């Protein structure tokens, strides 16, 4: 199965939706950083993608959006939303575990959790809610 990646426009749209729902200052601090973050899960070489499908790719969205701080506000919310939307559109919806996922996203943004660590959290929450953990 070939991954269906998120576009920059999609990330911008759900960032706006999140700001409307939860508040925050609108705006993009650095468009180039956002473009880089959104492109990261698609990066690879002739041997394939650098990030494992699907949880490594989802974590790449979250990690790079959270770390790059490209938005004026709402970076962590957009980061987690990007990861979850990516998983959902690729048939791996993550249900439940909101507090755990939010805490992990805060750790990523603070530099206290690696991209691989976040991928493991996503996969564990996914499996737990499917009865596989």
LINNORVEN-V206876 format. One record per residue. N is the residue number from 1. OMEGA is omega in degrees with one decimal (* if undefined). Layout:
N;OMEGA
N;OMEGA
This chain:
1;179.0
2;-177.9
3;171.4
4;-175.9
5;176.1
6;175.0
7;175.5
8;-179.7
9;179.1
10;179.4
11;177.3
12;-179.3
13;-179.6
14;171.8
15;177.0
16;178.5
17;179.3
18;178.2
19;177.7
20;-177.0
21;-171.3
22;-180.0
23;-179.2
24;-179.0
25;178.7
26;173.7
27;177.6
28;179.7
29;-177.2
30;-177.4
31;-179.5
32;177.6
33;177.9
34;177.9
35;178.8
36;-179.4
37;-178.4
38;-179.8
39;-172.5
40;-179.4
41;-179.1
42;-174.6
43;-179.6
44;178.0
45;178.2
46;-178.8
47;179.6
48;-178.9
49;176.8
50;-177.2
51;-178.7
52;177.8
53;-3.1
54;-169.4
55;176.1
56;177.9
57;177.6
58;178.5
59;178.1
60;175.0
61;-176.0
62;-176.1
63;-174.0
64;175.4
65;179.9
66;-177.3
67;-175.8
68;178.9
69;-176.2
70;178.9
71;175.2
72;-178.7
73;175.4
74;-178.4
75;-178.8
76;178.3
77;179.2
78;179.8
79;-179.9
80;179.1
81;179.8
82;179.5
83;-176.5
84;177.8
85;177.8
86;-179.8
87;-178.6
88;-177.4
89;178.0
90;173.3
91;-178.7
92;-176.6
93;177.0
94;-179.3
95;178.0
96;177.9
97;-174.7
98;-177.4
99;179.4
100;-179.8
101;177.9
102;178.0
103;178.6
104;178.8
105;176.8
106;177.9
107;177.8
108;-178.0
109;-179.7
110;-179.5
111;-177.5
112;175.8
113;179.9
114;175.1
115;178.7
116;177.3
117;178.7
118;177.1
119;178.9
120;178.0
121;178.5
122;-178.0
123;179.2
124;179.2
125;178.1
126;-178.0
127;-178.6
128;-178.0
129;173.0
130;179.1
131;-176.7
132;-175.5
133;*
